[in-house]
Amino acid sequence: MSDSLSPQMSPSVAGSFSEPDSSIGISQPDIRSSFLGNFGTLQTFSSGYVRYLPLASQWGSVTGSAVHDVDADIPEEGDDLQIPFARNNISREELLAVLPPGRYCDALKDVYFRVFSPVGPALSHSPPSELISEYQRFCHDPSSVSTAWIALLFIILGIAVTALDDDDPLLSDLGREKTVSRNIKVLSTRYRSAALRCLAADGVFSRHSINSLQCLVLVNYARIHRGLPTWTLLGFTHHVAISMGCHVDPERFGLGPIEREERRRAWTGLMILYINQNNTFGGPDQRIHSQDVKFPLEINDVDLLTGGTSEPAMQPTQTTYLLLEYQLSKISSMICETLFTFAPRFSISQIETEILAIHETCDKRYQLDASGETLPSHHLANLNTLYGHLHQLFLLSLRPNLCRYLQGEVTPETCSARAKCAASAKATLAIYQSLHDLPQYSTYKWYNSGLGSFHAFHAVVVLCAILMHPDSQFEFTETHDLLWRSLDAFAALSNRSNFCSKAVPDRSNGTDGTSSRRSSASASQDWDKLAAGAALSVLDLMAYYKAMLFPAKREQSPALVVEYPPFDLESTPSSL
């Protein structure tokens, strides 16, 4: 074995299972695996590759079972296990040639760290200052970094491209397509593919490093936001993380603070993606396959690098969003289980309580500082996306009661659900409009073009259903105008989002918002086109749409006190 592959063994620390760190009240992940899996060693090579050896593997050496020789982990050229990351004869120089010129790399790198680094699963990488230092070293000497690190650079560039403005000269300089959407698609695909080729050249099927895992998490993240198939690659990424021992808390291996946080961030980011995709595919297994992994610390990277304060931060940190997004993904699993299983463990009221608790935490963590100055734009953008996700979860959890109301079952419970859904849907569209209109969020078109538009479309469908039987002329006029403005935002983003282009119906024969009032039936026909034009196969949206098309005849709503909607649109900060 060469020196570069000489292993060092880092034992797992046996002892009591400590509680996960959290300064914002986040609970511990489900622990359902055998305690046996908590014991093992990390096999670390000087080249940066890491292998987790559980106790079961070591016990096999005692019972006479053969322990796999790490020499066999160096794949041969004809190793068919490399499919689909097929090893080929591509050289490091050929991979580097795919990179854009240095000044473009610099610009895209800056965009990534300004826009994406503070966001959710993208935080699975090392502290930005560490990556920037490595990037500077790479610019000076490309041979000084590993192939897996080059893969990480490629996916960073591929993600950054999606945040460029429509008229950014980078798009026209790097791309040759006729439209903005095509340029973004071609460039992001080019750099994602290059990242995977780098991982193939690095032998990712059998040799793993923290950089290769970080790259895989970000590739999945990028593909999900582009609406691309991800489930298979995500499963592979999950098993790479397990093979590195990331499902075991790194404190058991005696690692340093930065390496511990790298592993926790990568695992948490991966779990967010995994849970959400599992929900999308209706996966029956809702378990988190981890042992005792603590959450990442809620601190800024400067404190991590300097061993700084353990005092609770007064403002949101660089990991606050990641931690809250994880909690929202867990609530989405609760909703899926409750709505689509015969014997759910949770009630709608329990889910509502969980959502409100996270909403309260968001309010506290993203409050204004003592000087009264607003938070940096990236924190405000993150708060927008968190609120949008909260409202989405509220709409999903209340779907059954809203459908019961639309089918004619008028009770205090269903009327309350209608009021809450209307408030959350309106708040969703207000957030969507703010992210679209305000200059400080101009670099977040990537979000509004994808997940933000999906949430907004869901809100539109809910309001369309509610408009079939408005409570008053004022409600009809207010909601109609709000829906019409949302179409303008869809239209403005249609040049870079296939989803938005499908969501915009033909308005050539319609009337604008300044025309005389039309009847409820006429207005609903326009919005029928909107829902039909999206051609989505999402069960929740179709349930709303079906209820909108075939509402049961209802009696007049009884006079009753409707519970005040938990998400008050008027209380939403104006900056959002």
Secondary structure per residue as TSV (DSSP state, phi and psi in degrees):
chain	resnum	aa	ss	phi	psi
A	1	M	-	360.0	135.0
A	2	S	-	-70.4	160.7
A	3	D	G	-60.2	-35.5
A	4	S	G	-66.8	-17.7
A	5	L	G	-111.1	13.0
A	6	S	-	-71.1	123.8
A	7	P	E	-84.0	152.4
A	8	Q	E	-121.2	135.1
A	9	M	E	-98.1	126.3
A	10	S	E	-114.3	108.4
A	11	P	E	-70.0	149.2
A	12	S	-	-77.7	140.1
A	13	V	-	-86.9	118.8
A	14	A	-	-80.3	145.6
A	15	G	S	159.8	-165.6
A	16	S	-	-72.5	155.7
A	17	F	-	-88.9	114.3
A	18	S	-	-83.1	157.2
A	19	E	-	-78.3	149.5
A	20	P	-	-67.7	145.4
A	21	D	-	-70.4	141.2
A	22	S	-	-168.4	130.4
A	23	S	S	-108.0	5.6
A	24	I	S	-125.3	22.5
A	25	G	-	76.9	24.8
A	26	I	-	-83.4	132.7
A	27	S	-	-83.7	166.7
A	28	Q	-	-73.8	144.7
A	29	P	-	-62.9	162.0
A	30	D	-	-61.6	134.9
A	31	I	-	-117.6	102.1
A	32	R	-	-125.2	-0.1
A	33	S	S	-88.1	163.2
A	34	S	-	-65.4	142.9
A	35	F	G	-60.6	-25.2
A	36	L	G	-56.1	-36.3
A	37	G	G	-69.1	-10.4
A	38	N	G	-78.6	-7.7
A	39	F	-	-113.4	131.1
A	40	G	E	175.2	-165.3
A	41	T	E	-135.7	157.2
A	42	L	E	-99.4	130.4
A	43	Q	E	-103.2	107.1
A	44	T	E	-110.9	133.5
A	45	F	E	-107.5	152.4
A	46	S	T	-63.7	-21.0
A	47	S	T	-76.0	-10.7
A	48	G	S	107.5	-8.6
A	49	Y	-	-75.0	146.6
A	50	V	E	-133.5	137.5
A	51	R	E	-133.2	131.0
A	52	Y	E	-92.5	127.5
A	53	L	E	-112.3	103.4
A	54	P	E	-68.9	165.1
A	55	L	H	-58.3	-35.2
A	56	A	H	-58.5	-38.5
A	57	S	H	-65.7	-41.2
A	58	Q	H	-70.9	-36.0
A	59	W	H	-63.4	-29.6
A	60	G	H	-61.5	-31.2
A	61	S	H	-69.4	-28.4
A	62	V	H	-75.3	-38.2
A	63	T	H	-83.6	-2.6
A	64	G	T	102.3	-6.0
A	65	S	-	-70.7	144.8
A	66	A	-	-73.6	132.5
A	67	V	-	-89.4	132.8
A	68	H	-	-61.5	127.9
A	69	D	-	-75.9	127.8
A	70	V	G	-64.8	-19.3
A	71	D	G	-59.7	-32.5
A	72	A	G	-71.5	-11.9
A	73	D	G	-78.7	-8.9
A	74	I	S	-86.8	102.4
A	75	P	-	-67.7	145.1
A	76	E	-	-79.7	163.3
A	77	E	T	-61.9	-34.2
A	78	G	T	-94.8	14.9
A	79	D	-	-66.7	113.1
A	80	D	G	-74.7	-7.3
A	81	L	G	-69.6	-12.3
A	82	Q	G	-75.7	-14.9
A	83	I	T	-67.4	133.1
A	84	P	T	-86.7	-0.8
A	85	F	S	-87.8	63.5
A	86	A	-	-65.4	127.4
A	87	R	-	-72.4	140.7
A	88	N	-	-142.4	-172.0
A	89	N	S	-91.0	14.8
A	90	I	-	-63.9	133.7
A	91	S	-	-90.1	165.3
A	92	R	H	-61.4	-37.8
A	93	E	H	-64.0	-38.7
A	94	E	H	-67.1	-36.8
A	95	L	H	-66.0	-43.3
A	96	L	H	-64.9	-28.7
A	97	A	H	-67.2	-19.5
A	98	V	T	-75.1	-22.6
A	99	L	S	-61.7	144.1
A	100	P	-	-69.8	166.4
A	101	P	-	-53.6	156.9
A	102	G	H	-52.9	-43.0
A	103	R	H	-66.4	-30.8
A	104	Y	H	-74.8	-38.0
A	105	C	H	-59.2	-44.5
A	106	D	H	-59.5	-45.9
A	107	A	H	-65.4	-44.9
A	108	L	H	-67.9	-37.3
A	109	K	H	-60.3	-43.1
A	110	D	H	-64.0	-40.2
A	111	V	H	-60.9	-44.1
A	112	Y	I	-60.6	-48.7
A	113	F	I	-71.6	-23.4
A	114	R	I	-80.9	-36.6
A	115	V	I	-104.6	-47.5
A	116	F	I	-97.7	-28.6
A	117	S	T	-56.9	-36.1
A	118	P	T	-81.6	7.2
A	119	V	S	-107.0	124.1
A	120	G	G	27.8	-124.1
A	121	P	G	-60.8	-20.7
A	122	A	G	-63.6	-17.9
A	123	L	G	-77.6	10.0
A	124	S	G	-73.5	-9.6
A	125	H	S	-88.2	-177.6
A	126	S	S	-66.9	166.3
A	127	P	-	-52.2	138.1
A	128	P	H	-51.2	-40.0
A	129	S	H	-62.0	-34.2
A	130	E	H	-67.4	-45.1
A	131	L	H	-65.5	-40.1
A	132	I	H	-63.6	-40.2
A	133	S	H	-62.8	-41.8
A	134	E	H	-66.5	-36.6
A	135	Y	H	-63.9	-42.3
A	136	Q	H	-63.2	-38.9
A	137	R	H	-65.8	-39.0
A	138	F	H	-63.4	-43.2
A	139	C	H	-61.1	-35.2
A	140	H	H	-76.6	-38.0
A	141	D	-	-149.1	95.9
A	142	P	G	-58.4	-22.9
A	143	S	G	-79.4	-4.1
A	144	S	G	-83.0	-7.1
A	145	V	S	-118.5	160.7
A	146	S	-	-79.5	164.7
A	147	T	H	-64.5	-34.5
A	148	A	H	-64.9	-34.7
A	149	W	H	-67.9	-37.8
A	150	I	H	-62.9	-38.3
A	151	A	H	-59.4	-41.9
A	152	L	H	-62.7	-39.7
A	153	L	H	-62.9	-42.7
A	154	F	H	-61.2	-44.3
A	155	I	H	-71.2	-30.3
A	156	I	H	-61.8	-43.0
A	157	L	H	-65.2	-41.7
A	158	G	H	-63.7	-34.9
A	159	I	H	-75.2	-40.6
A	160	A	H	-61.6	-34.0
A	161	V	H	-56.7	-35.3
A	162	T	T	-70.1	-13.8
A	163	A	T	-94.5	-5.1
A	164	L	S	-68.1	143.9
A	165	D	-	-70.9	160.1
A	166	D	T	-57.6	-37.2
A	167	D	T	-100.4	16.0
A	168	D	-	-66.7	126.0
A	169	P	H	-61.2	-20.9
A	170	L	H	-58.8	-38.6
A	171	L	H	-64.3	-45.1
A	172	S	H	-74.3	-29.0
A	173	D	H	-73.6	-39.5
A	174	L	H	-89.8	-28.3
A	175	G	-	-109.3	161.9
A	176	R	-	-126.1	14.1
A	177	E	-	-83.1	163.7
A	178	K	S	-83.1	-22.5
A	179	T	S	-121.2	158.8
A	180	V	H	-61.5	-46.4
A	181	S	H	-61.9	-38.9
A	182	R	H	-68.8	-40.6
A	183	N	H	-61.1	-46.1
A	184	I	H	-62.0	-43.8
A	185	K	H	-63.2	-46.8
A	186	V	H	-66.1	-45.2
A	187	L	H	-67.7	-45.1
A	188	S	H	-64.5	-38.0
A	189	T	H	-65.2	-40.6
A	190	R	H	-59.0	-46.1
A	191	Y	H	-77.4	-32.8
A	192	R	H	-63.8	-43.6
A	193	S	H	-63.4	-39.9
A	194	A	H	-63.9	-37.3
A	195	A	H	-61.8	-43.4
A	196	L	H	-69.0	-34.3
A	197	R	H	-66.1	-36.8
A	198	C	H	-63.5	-42.4
A	199	L	H	-64.1	-37.9
A	200	A	H	-63.0	-43.9
A	201	A	H	-63.3	-26.6
A	202	D	T	-85.1	-5.6
A	203	G	T	73.8	45.8
A	204	V	T	-65.7	-18.7
A	205	F	T	-67.9	-21.2
A	206	S	T	-137.3	-7.0
A	207	R	-	-129.4	125.8
A	208	H	-	-129.6	143.7
A	209	S	-	-132.6	169.7
A	210	I	H	-62.8	-32.8
A	211	N	H	-67.1	-39.5
A	212	S	H	-67.5	-37.0
A	213	L	H	-67.4	-43.9
A	214	Q	H	-59.1	-42.2
A	215	C	H	-62.9	-45.1
A	216	L	H	-61.9	-41.4
A	217	V	H	-61.0	-43.8
A	218	L	H	-70.9	-33.7
A	219	V	H	-62.2	-44.8
A	220	N	H	-61.2	-44.0
A	221	Y	H	-57.8	-46.2
A	222	A	H	-65.6	-42.1
A	223	R	H	-66.2	-39.1
A	224	I	H	-62.2	-42.5
A	225	H	H	-73.2	-15.3
A	226	R	T	-94.9	1.3
A	227	G	T	72.9	28.5
A	228	L	-	-98.4	154.2
A	229	P	-	-58.9	134.7
A	230	T	-	-136.4	-19.6
A	231	W	H	-55.8	-44.0
A	232	T	H	-66.0	-47.8
A	233	L	H	-64.0	-35.2
A	234	L	H	-65.5	-39.1
A	235	G	H	-62.8	-41.1
A	236	F	H	-61.9	-44.5
A	237	T	H	-60.9	-41.5
A	238	H	H	-57.7	-43.5
A	239	H	H	-74.6	-30.0
A	240	V	H	-61.7	-44.5
A	241	A	H	-61.5	-41.6
A	242	I	H	-66.2	-39.8
A	243	S	H	-64.8	-22.1
A	244	M	T	-91.6	-2.3
A	245	G	T	80.7	18.9
A	246	C	T	-73.2	-11.5
A	247	H	T	-82.1	-1.5
A	248	V	S	-114.1	137.2
A	249	D	-	-60.2	132.3
A	250	P	G	-64.7	-17.0
A	251	E	G	-61.6	-23.1
A	252	R	G	-73.0	-10.7
A	253	F	G	-109.6	5.2
A	254	G	T	65.0	34.5
A	255	L	-	-84.0	162.5
A	256	G	-	-73.6	169.2
A	257	P	H	-62.6	-39.3
A	258	I	H	-68.9	-45.1
A	259	E	H	-65.7	-34.5
A	260	R	H	-62.4	-46.1
A	261	E	H	-70.0	-34.5
A	262	E	H	-57.5	-45.9
A	263	R	H	-67.4	-43.8
A	264	R	H	-65.7	-40.3
A	265	R	H	-66.8	-43.3
A	266	A	H	-62.0	-44.0
A	267	W	H	-66.2	-43.8
A	268	T	H	-65.0	-44.2
A	269	G	H	-60.9	-41.7
A	270	L	H	-63.3	-41.0
A	271	M	H	-65.5	-35.9
A	272	I	H	-60.2	-48.1
A	273	L	H	-64.5	-42.5
A	274	Y	H	-64.7	-46.0
A	275	I	H	-62.6	-45.5
A	276	N	H	-65.7	-41.0
A	277	Q	H	-69.7	-36.4
A	278	N	H	-61.1	-39.7
A	279	N	H	-65.1	-41.8
A	280	T	H	-60.8	-39.0
A	281	F	T	-88.5	2.4
A	282	G	T	66.4	31.9
A	283	G	-	-61.2	131.6
A	284	P	S	-74.6	-20.2
A	285	D	-	-93.9	106.3
A	286	Q	-	-96.6	6.9
A	287	R	-	-73.3	149.3
A	288	I	-	-97.2	117.2
A	289	H	-	-81.7	68.4
A	290	S	-	-134.3	162.0
A	291	Q	S	-94.1	-82.6
A	292	D	S	-133.5	33.0
A	293	V	-	-65.7	124.8
A	294	K	-	-76.4	158.6
A	295	F	-	-73.0	155.6
A	296	P	-	-57.4	149.5
A	297	L	-	-66.1	142.7
A	298	E	S	-89.2	74.9
A	299	I	S	-138.2	162.6
A	300	N	-	-80.9	156.3
A	301	D	H	-62.2	-32.0
A	302	V	H	-63.2	-35.9
A	303	D	H	-71.5	-33.8
A	304	L	H	-66.1	-41.7
A	305	L	H	-72.4	-31.2
A	306	T	H	-100.6	0.5
A	307	G	T	65.5	41.5
A	308	G	-	-75.5	-155.3
A	309	T	-	-63.8	149.4
A	310	S	-	-103.6	4.0
A	311	E	S	-68.8	144.3
A	312	P	-	-58.7	134.2
A	313	A	-	-71.1	142.3
A	314	M	S	-79.4	-27.7
A	315	Q	S	-116.0	165.6
A	316	P	-	-61.3	145.5
A	317	T	-	-102.2	-174.4
A	318	Q	T	-74.3	-7.0
A	319	T	T	-115.9	-1.7
A	320	T	H	-58.2	-46.3
A	321	Y	H	-61.5	-44.3
A	322	L	H	-58.5	-45.2
A	323	L	H	-66.5	-41.5
A	324	L	H	-70.3	-37.8
A	325	E	H	-64.2	-35.5
A	326	Y	H	-61.9	-43.1
A	327	Q	H	-63.5	-37.4
A	328	L	H	-67.1	-36.8
A	329	S	H	-65.6	-35.0
A	330	K	H	-66.7	-38.5
A	331	I	H	-65.6	-37.3
A	332	S	H	-61.2	-35.5
A	333	S	H	-65.6	-40.2
A	334	M	H	-60.1	-41.6
A	335	I	H	-65.1	-45.8
A	336	C	H	-60.5	-43.8
A	337	E	H	-64.2	-40.7
A	338	T	H	-69.0	-39.0
A	339	L	H	-84.0	-25.2
A	340	F	H	-123.2	18.6
A	341	T	-	-125.3	156.9
A	342	F	S	-77.2	-30.3
A	343	A	S	-129.1	72.3
A	344	P	-	-67.0	150.1
A	345	R	S	-85.6	-15.8
A	346	F	S	-121.5	150.9
A	347	S	-	-99.6	163.5
A	348	I	H	-61.4	-37.3
A	349	S	H	-65.5	-36.5
A	350	Q	H	-64.6	-42.5
A	351	I	H	-64.0	-42.6
A	352	E	H	-59.9	-40.4
A	353	T	H	-62.4	-41.4
A	354	E	H	-63.8	-43.0
A	355	I	H	-63.1	-44.8
A	356	L	H	-64.6	-33.9
A	357	A	H	-65.4	-41.9
A	358	I	H	-68.1	-37.2
A	359	H	H	-60.3	-42.8
A	360	E	H	-65.0	-39.1
A	361	T	H	-63.7	-41.6
A	362	C	H	-59.7	-44.4
A	363	D	H	-58.9	-41.8
A	364	K	H	-72.3	-43.7
A	365	R	H	-74.4	-27.6
A	366	Y	T	-107.1	26.9
A	367	Q	-	-71.0	163.6
A	368	L	-	-67.6	149.6
A	369	D	-	-76.8	176.8
A	370	A	T	-62.7	-28.2
A	371	S	T	-78.9	-8.6
A	372	G	-	84.8	2.1
A	373	E	-	-77.4	146.8
A	374	T	-	-74.3	161.0
A	375	L	-	-71.8	160.5
A	376	P	-	-56.9	154.0
A	377	S	H	-60.5	-33.2
A	378	H	H	-68.8	-32.8
A	379	H	H	-69.8	-39.8
A	380	L	H	-65.7	-38.9
A	381	A	H	-63.8	-41.9
A	382	N	H	-61.9	-40.1
A	383	L	H	-64.0	-39.1
A	384	N	H	-56.7	-48.8
A	385	T	H	-67.4	-35.1
A	386	L	H	-65.2	-45.5
A	387	Y	H	-61.3	-42.0
A	388	G	H	-60.0	-41.2
A	389	H	H	-66.2	-40.5
A	390	L	H	-60.3	-45.9
A	391	H	H	-65.3	-37.1
A	392	Q	H	-60.7	-44.9
A	393	L	H	-63.7	-36.7
A	394	F	H	-66.0	-42.0
A	395	L	H	-63.4	-40.1
A	396	L	H	-67.5	-43.1
A	397	S	H	-68.3	-29.4
A	398	L	T	-93.1	2.5
A	399	R	H	-53.1	-48.4
A	400	P	H	-60.1	-44.2
A	401	N	H	-68.8	-34.8
A	402	L	H	-66.0	-42.6
A	403	C	H	-63.3	-37.8
A	404	R	H	-61.7	-40.1
A	405	Y	H	-64.3	-45.3
A	406	L	H	-66.9	-22.5
A	407	Q	T	-89.8	3.7
A	408	G	T	106.2	0.9
A	409	E	-	-88.2	91.8
A	410	V	-	-96.7	106.0
A	411	T	-	-135.5	165.6
A	412	P	H	-54.4	-36.6
A	413	E	H	-67.2	-45.5
A	414	T	H	-73.3	-34.5
A	415	C	H	-65.6	-38.6
A	416	S	H	-63.3	-40.8
A	417	A	H	-62.6	-40.0
A	418	R	H	-61.3	-46.0
A	419	A	H	-63.8	-42.7
A	420	K	H	-66.7	-41.5
A	421	C	H	-64.4	-40.9
A	422	A	H	-61.6	-43.4
A	423	A	H	-65.0	-44.2
A	424	S	H	-68.1	-38.9
A	425	A	H	-64.5	-42.8
A	426	K	H	-65.2	-40.2
A	427	A	H	-64.4	-38.4
A	428	T	H	-59.9	-45.1
A	429	L	H	-69.4	-32.8
A	430	A	H	-65.2	-41.6
A	431	I	H	-63.5	-45.9
A	432	Y	H	-58.7	-43.2
A	433	Q	H	-66.4	-40.0
A	434	S	H	-64.1	-45.1
A	435	L	H	-62.6	-27.9
A	436	H	H	-82.9	-37.9
A	437	D	H	-89.7	-37.8
A	438	L	-	-78.7	130.3
A	439	P	G	-58.2	-31.3
A	440	Q	G	-65.9	-15.8
A	441	Y	G	-108.7	19.9
A	442	S	G	-62.1	-27.2
A	443	T	G	-85.0	3.8
A	444	Y	G	-105.6	22.7
A	445	K	H	-62.4	-28.2
A	446	W	H	-58.1	-38.2
A	447	Y	H	-75.2	-46.8
A	448	N	H	-65.5	-27.5
A	449	S	H	-76.2	-18.8
A	450	G	T	-115.3	-100.7
A	451	L	H	-61.9	-37.5
A	452	G	H	-60.7	-40.9
A	453	S	H	-68.5	-35.9
A	454	F	H	-62.9	-45.8
A	455	H	H	-61.6	-41.9
A	456	A	H	-64.7	-40.7
A	457	F	H	-63.5	-41.1
A	458	H	H	-58.3	-44.0
A	459	A	H	-63.0	-39.0
A	460	V	H	-61.1	-44.6
A	461	V	H	-63.1	-40.6
A	462	V	H	-61.0	-46.5
A	463	L	H	-68.6	-32.5
A	464	C	H	-61.1	-43.3
A	465	A	H	-63.6	-43.3
A	466	I	H	-65.6	-34.7
A	467	L	H	-67.2	-17.7
A	468	M	T	-60.9	-28.0
A	469	H	S	-139.4	72.1
A	470	P	-	-67.4	149.7
A	471	D	S	-74.5	-25.1
A	472	S	S	-158.1	166.0
A	473	Q	H	-64.9	-35.5
A	474	F	H	-61.6	-45.2
A	475	E	H	-62.1	-41.2
A	476	F	H	-62.7	-47.6
A	477	T	H	-64.7	-45.4
A	478	E	H	-61.4	-46.1
A	479	T	H	-69.9	-40.0
A	480	H	H	-59.9	-44.8
A	481	D	H	-64.9	-39.1
A	482	L	H	-64.2	-41.7
A	483	L	H	-64.8	-39.7
A	484	W	H	-65.2	-39.7
A	485	R	H	-65.2	-34.3
A	486	S	H	-65.2	-32.7
A	487	L	H	-63.6	-36.5
A	488	D	H	-62.0	-39.8
A	489	A	H	-67.7	-41.8
A	490	F	H	-57.8	-44.6
A	491	A	H	-64.4	-40.0
A	492	A	H	-65.0	-29.4
A	493	L	H	-96.5	-0.7
A	494	S	T	-66.7	-19.7
A	495	N	T	-76.2	-12.9
A	496	R	T	-127.5	4.6
A	497	S	-	-139.0	117.2
A	498	N	H	-63.2	-34.5
A	499	F	H	-62.1	-47.2
A	500	C	H	-65.1	-37.0
A	501	S	H	-65.0	-33.2
A	502	K	H	-75.1	-26.7
A	503	A	H	-82.9	-5.8
A	504	V	-	-100.2	111.7
A	505	P	-	-77.0	171.0
A	506	D	-	-75.1	114.1
A	507	R	-	-104.9	12.7
A	508	S	T	-63.0	-30.1
A	509	N	T	-100.9	2.9
A	510	G	S	-90.8	-177.8
A	511	T	-	-115.2	152.7
A	512	D	-	-85.8	-178.5
A	513	G	T	-69.1	-13.3
A	514	T	T	-91.6	-4.4
A	515	S	S	-77.0	174.3
A	516	S	-	-65.7	157.4
A	517	R	-	-63.8	138.7
A	518	R	-	-104.2	166.9
A	519	S	-	-69.8	161.8
A	520	S	H	-60.2	-40.2
A	521	A	H	-64.6	-42.4
A	522	S	H	-64.0	-44.0
A	523	A	H	-63.6	-40.6
A	524	S	H	-66.0	-28.9
A	525	Q	H	-64.2	-39.0
A	526	D	H	-60.5	-42.8
A	527	W	H	-78.3	-20.9
A	528	D	H	-61.3	-40.7
A	529	K	H	-62.1	-39.5
A	530	L	H	-60.0	-49.2
A	531	A	H	-66.6	-42.3
A	532	A	H	-66.8	-35.1
A	533	G	H	-65.2	-25.6
A	534	A	H	-72.8	-27.3
A	535	A	-	49.9	48.9
A	536	L	-	-95.4	150.7
A	537	S	-	-111.1	35.0
A	538	V	-	-88.3	126.4
A	539	L	H	-58.2	-42.0
A	540	D	H	-66.1	-43.2
A	541	L	H	-66.2	-39.4
A	542	M	H	-67.2	-33.0
A	543	A	H	-64.5	-43.4
A	544	Y	H	-62.9	-42.7
A	545	Y	H	-66.9	-40.6
A	546	K	H	-62.2	-42.4
A	547	A	H	-64.7	-32.5
A	548	M	H	-71.5	-37.7
A	549	L	H	-77.1	-32.6
A	550	F	S	-126.3	60.6
A	551	P	-	-72.7	141.2
A	552	A	-	-76.3	153.6
A	553	K	-	-71.3	127.4
A	554	R	-	-115.8	155.3
A	555	E	-	-81.2	166.7
A	556	Q	-	-61.3	136.9
A	557	S	-	-60.6	135.2
A	558	P	-	-70.9	155.1
A	559	A	-	-74.8	118.4
A	560	L	-	-154.4	164.9
A	561	V	-	-87.9	113.9
A	562	V	-	-86.4	132.2
A	563	E	-	-57.1	135.3
A	564	Y	-	-63.2	129.9
A	565	P	-	-56.0	133.6
A	566	P	S	-66.8	-25.0
A	567	F	S	-107.8	94.1
A	568	D	-	-80.6	115.8
A	569	L	G	-59.6	-34.0
A	570	E	G	-68.6	-24.8
A	571	S	G	-86.1	-5.6
A	572	T	S	-68.7	130.0
A	573	P	-	-54.4	140.2
A	574	S	T	-62.5	-27.7
A	575	S	T	-71.7	-12.5
A	576	L	-	-94.9	360.0
